[in-house]
Amino acid sequence: MIIIRSIAELREHIKAQRVSNPDLQVGFVPTMGFLHEGHASLLQAARKQCGLVVMSIFVNPLQFGPNEDFESYPRDEARDREVAEEAGADVLFFPQVKEMYPAPTKTVVTVAGVTERLCGASRPGHFDGVATVVTKLFNIVQPDFAFFGLKDAQQVSVIEQMVLDLNMPVRIVPCPTLREADGLAKSSRNVYLSPEERQQATVLNQALQAAESLVKEAGDELTSADVKEALSKRIAEAPLAVIDYAEVLAYPSLEPVHKLTEAERIILALAVKFGKTRLIDNRIIPIHS
């Protein structure tokens, strides 16, 4: 694995690889670092499918709000390098902020509709930052495939819509959420949880499992309000949990539904705070009317 920190050097390296192998498929895994097994699983998926695997690590300031944790976002370059190499990355792109944004950004990519609910409602501008930096990274790397984890299913739907609307020549590959043994979704933010918060955070997966069973048993009879109530009641059993949202929407459009049978797939989506730490999780469920 090689480490590259400049855009020009990365472009030259990928160009040289493509010249030497015209059939080369380039796989790309964009991340903000502090890598864990979930990120490693994205690299492993890319490794199976692509001859050249590029991972970027860049904590993107554009997607953090004024009161969010950009400065304190966990960073560990040495560990990231080790995880990336073990999981099969060929190239680790590790730019500084001044490399990605040498001057104030005057162009912002906005994806309407799918960004206005869930995390987009409580984090205005967040997905503009995501869409803008991913567009930049796609232009830099020019991958054939890009791999994203479904833990942030809204992000996946935003990127898929952007790629479709702008005719970007990259195929998005959504990958399953990786979980701890007790069901908590792996996340870089889990390190912020106190022992008691960490124990209670398992309620997210438990609530999703219970609601998914409810949907599969009585989907034709249920409304989205029924499922939201079931999610909220289960989460409320954890005293430290403060619900940001517990939503049931069509997926990937993220449009509201009344009866579940109005959609081919629904997403049960959660954002819950434990102390100062905000965690997200979800289930995507096919609906058969």
C-alpha positions in Angstrom: 0.0 0.0 0.0 1.2 3.5 -0.8 0.3 6.7 0.9 -0.5 9.7 -1.3 -1.3 13.2 0.0 -1.6 15.3 -3.1 -4.4 15.4 -5.7 -1.9 15.7 -8.6 0.1 12.6 -7.4 -3.0 10.5 -7.0 -4.2 11.4 -10.4 -0.9 10.5 -12.0 -0.7 7.2 -10.1 -4.1 6.1 -11.2 -3.5 7.2 -14.7 -0.3 5.2 -14.9 -2.1 2.1 -13.5 -4.8 2.4 -16.2 -2.3 2.9 -19.0 -0.5 -0.3 -17.9 -3.7 -2.2 -17.6 -6.5 -0.9 -19.9 -9.1 -3.3 -18.4 -8.3 -2.1 -14.8 -11.4 -1.6 -12.6 -10.8 1.0 -9.9 -12.7 0.7 -6.6 -13.0 3.6 -4.2 -13.9 3.8 -0.5 -14.2 7.3 0.8 -14.0 7.7 4.6 -13.3 10.2 7.4 -10.9 7.8 9.0 -10.7 6.3 12.6 -11.2 3.1 10.7 -13.0 0.0 12.2 -14.1 -3.3 10.9 -17.0 -1.7 9.1 -14.6 0.3 6.9 -12.5 -2.8 6.5 -15.5 -4.7 5.1 -15.9 -2.0 2.5 -12.3 -2.4 1.4 -12.7 -6.2 1.3 -15.8 -5.8 -0.9 -13.8 -3.5 -3.2 -10.9 -5.9 -3.2 -13.1 -8.8 -4.5 -14.4 -6.7 -7.3 -11.6 -4.4 -8.4 -7.9 -4.6 -9.5 -7.0 -1.2 -7.8 -8.5 -0.2 -4.5 -8.3 3.4 -3.3 -9.4 4.6 0.1 -9.5 8.2 1.1 -9.3 9.5 4.6 -10.4 13.1 5.0 -12.4 14.7 7.8 -14.4 17.0 5.7 -15.2 20.4 7.4 -18.0 21.2 5.0 -20.3 18.5 6.5 -19.9 19.7 10.1 -22.3 22.3 11.6 -21.0 25.2 13.8 -21.8 23.3 17.0 -20.6 19.9 15.8 -17.4 17.9 16.5 -15.0 18.7 13.7 -12.1 19.5 15.9 -12.7 16.6 18.3 -13.6 14.1 15.6 -11.4 11.0 16.4 -8.2 10.7 14.3 -5.5 8.1 14.4 -3.4 8.1 11.2 -1.1 5.2 12.3 -3.9 2.9 13.1 -5.8 3.9 10.0 -2.8 3.0 7.8 -2.5 -0.4 9.5 -6.3 -1.2 9.1 -6.4 -0.1 5.5 -3.3 -2.1 4.5 -4.6 -5.3 6.2 -8.0 -4.9 4.6 -6.6 -4.7 1.1 -6.2 -1.0 0.1 -3.6 -0.4 -2.6 -3.6 3.4 -2.2 -4.5 5.5 0.8 -5.3 9.1 -0.1 -4.7 11.2 2.9 -5.0 14.9 2.0 -5.0 17.9 4.3 -7.8 20.4 4.3 -5.7 22.9 2.4 -5.1 20.3 -0.3 -8.9 19.7 -0.8 -9.9 23.3 -0.2 -7.1 25.6 -1.1 -9.5 28.6 -1.3 -13.0 29.2 0.0 -15.5 27.0 -1.8 -17.9 28.8 -4.1 -19.5 25.7 -5.6 -21.8 23.5 -3.5 -23.6 20.4 -4.6 -27.1 20.2 -3.3 -29.4 17.1 -3.7 -33.0 18.0 -3.1 -35.7 15.8 -1.5 -33.7 13.0 0.0 -31.6 15.4 2.1 -34.5 17.2 3.8 -35.6 14.5 6.3 -33.9 12.4 8.9 -30.3 13.7 9.6 -30.9 16.5 7.0 -33.6 18.0 9.1 -31.5 18.4 12.3 -28.2 19.0 10.5 -28.8 21.7 7.9 -26.1 21.8 5.3 -24.6 18.5 6.3 -25.5 16.6 3.1 -24.5 19.6 0.9 -21.0 19.1 2.5 -21.2 15.3 1.8 -22.3 15.7 -1.8 -19.7 18.4 -2.5 -16.7 16.5 -1.1 -17.8 13.2 -2.7 -18.2 14.9 -6.1 -14.6 16.3 -5.7 -13.3 12.9 -4.7 -15.1 11.2 -7.6 -13.5 13.8 -10.0 -10.1 13.1 -8.5 -10.2 9.3 -8.3 -12.5 8.7 -11.3 -13.5 5.2 -9.9 -15.5 2.6 -11.7 -17.1 1.5 -8.4 -17.6 3.3 -5.0 -18.4 1.4 -1.8 -20.6 2.9 0.9 -21.9 1.4 4.1 -25.6 1.2 4.6 -25.4 2.2 8.3 -25.8 5.7 6.9 -28.5 4.7 4.4 -29.6 8.3 3.8 -26.1 9.1 2.7 -26.2 6.2 0.2 -29.5 7.5 -1.2 -28.1 11.0 -1.5 -25.0 9.7 -3.4 -27.0 7.4 -5.6 -29.4 10.3 -6.6 -26.5 12.6 -7.2 -24.7 10.1 -9.5 -28.0 9.4 -11.4 -28.8 13.1 -11.8 -25.3 14.2 -12.9 -24.5 11.2 -15.1 -21.4 10.3 -13.1 -19.7 7.3 -14.6 -19.4 5.4 -11.3 -21.4 2.5 -9.9 -22.4 2.8 -6.2 -22.2 -0.4 -4.2 -24.1 -0.3 -0.9 -22.6 -2.6 1.7 -24.3 -4.1 4.8 -23.9 -2.6 8.3 -21.3 -4.3 10.5 -22.2 -4.8 14.1 -20.6 -5.5 17.4 -21.4 -8.9 19.1 -24.3 -7.3 21.0 -25.8 -5.7 17.9 -24.6 -2.1 18.2 -23.7 -0.8 14.7 -19.9 -0.2 14.4 -19.2 3.6 14.4 -16.2 5.8 14.9 -18.4 7.7 17.4 -18.9 4.7 19.7 -15.6 5.6 21.4 -17.4 8.7 22.9 -19.8 6.5 24.9 -19.4 6.0 28.6 -19.7 2.3 29.8 -23.3 2.8 30.8 -24.2 4.7 27.6 -22.5 1.9 25.6 -24.6 -0.7 27.4 -27.8 1.1 26.8 -27.0 2.0 23.2 -27.8 -1.7 22.3 -31.5 -0.6 22.5 -31.2 0.8 18.9 -30.7 -2.6 17.3 -33.2 -4.2 19.7 -35.9 -1.7 18.7 -35.2 -2.2 15.0 -35.3 -5.9 15.4 -38.7 -5.8 17.2 -40.1 -3.3 14.7 -38.9 -5.4 11.8 -40.6 -8.5 13.2 -43.8 -6.4 13.6 -43.7 -5.3 10.0 -43.1 -8.9 8.7 -45.9 -10.3 10.8 -48.6 -7.6 10.1 -47.2 -5.4 7.3 -50.5 -5.1 5.4 -52.3 -3.9 8.4 -49.7 -1.4 9.7 -49.3 2.3 9.2 -46.0 4.1 9.6 -47.4 5.7 12.8 -47.8 2.2 14.3 -44.2 1.3 13.6 -42.9 4.7 14.8 -44.7 4.2 18.0 -43.3 0.7 18.5 -39.8 2.0 17.8 -40.1 5.0 20.2 -41.6 2.9 23.0 -38.8 0.3 22.8 -36.1 3.0 22.8 -37.7 4.8 25.8 -36.9 1.7 27.9 -33.3 3.0 27.9 -33.2 5.9 30.4 -30.2 7.6 28.9 -31.6 7.5 25.3 -32.9 10.8 23.8 -34.6 10.4 20.5 -33.7 12.8 17.7 -35.9 10.9 15.3 -37.5 7.5 14.8 -38.9 7.5 11.3 -40.5 5.1 8.8 -40.2 6.2 5.2 -40.1 4.8 1.6 -36.6 3.9 0.5 -34.6 5.1 -1.3 -36.8 8.2 -2.0 -37.3 8.9 1.7 -40.8 10.0 1.0 -43.4 9.7 3.8 -45.8 6.8 3.7 -49.0 6.2 5.6 -49.7 2.5 4.9 -46.5 0.5 4.6 -47.9 -1.1 1.4 -47.5 2.3 -0.4 -43.8 1.5 -0.8 -41.8 -1.4 -2.3 -39.2 -0.9 0.4 -39.3 1.0 3.6 -36.5 2.2 6.0 -36.8 2.2 9.7 -34.4 5.0 10.6 -33.1 6.1 14.1 -31.0 8.8 15.5 -30.6 8.7 19.2 -28.4 10.6 21.6 -26.6 9.1 24.6 -25.1 11.9 26.5 -23.3 14.0 23.8 -23.0 11.2 21.4 -25.5 10.9 18.5 -25.9 7.4 17.0 -27.7 6.4 13.9 -29.0 3.0 12.8 -31.6 1.6 10.4 -33.3 -1.3 8.7 -34.3 -1.5 5.1 -37.3 -3.8 4.7 -39.0 -5.0 1.4 -42.8 -4.8 1.5 -44.9 -7.3 -0.3 -48.5 -6.1 -0.6 
